[in-house]
């Protein structure tokens, strides 16, 4: 089970873009396991509905809503329909994004714009609509997933530029929206293994090749990112806004030229746990005589 107490997000509603695969799916699972109802959104409708059915067979706790976050009209519809159906939006996790590997000299304007619109404009549209339609009046918390690009991002400069823009946007919004009770932060994952990412990279063996440059000498897990997201959304982070939390085991600080860290097995293993659909979990608790209603306060 999650490291956080059961019921931490009971009665809450979240939107997670890119919530059907990789890091986004792990975030969705942990939010649901803690009592949250989650709307997952992405362009790939078939996969979206399949994952929603997998995580919430009864259809109550995970709701699939196809959305291209580059489309202003689709974003407005996603937010308004979520409020209409679920009554509120407490949390937004902007995890949707994408890029391709290429040197800058080969970029077409179309390719550059596609990455900027997905990663930066899409995040802006989601933040703006959730604020205007919900959080302006009732507050909330937002987490934007960026990348660990503090030394630049060669061969993916378009994505590095877009995510740097998201970080700066986050800082600006943390001040502009403070009086509405909105907290907004970023998480910058390092090298995080997921089966989805592994398939995307094919035979490049990216994760094994990356380990020497990670002080922990292992890749991160999607669960390690999702727990960081849940912390920033939780009351435990109530005085944190406008900041970026790196989930990279100090990779962004490591310079082998100054200090060579040999391979080791001393880093703690990632906390892993098996997700069970919440309807099933509720039935298990009920059959054991435990209360199924959990207070929402810490």
Order of alpha helices (4+ residues) and beta strands (2+ residues): beta-alpha-beta-alpha-beta-alpha-beta-alpha-alpha-beta-alpha-beta-beta-alpha-alpha-beta-alpha-beta-alpha
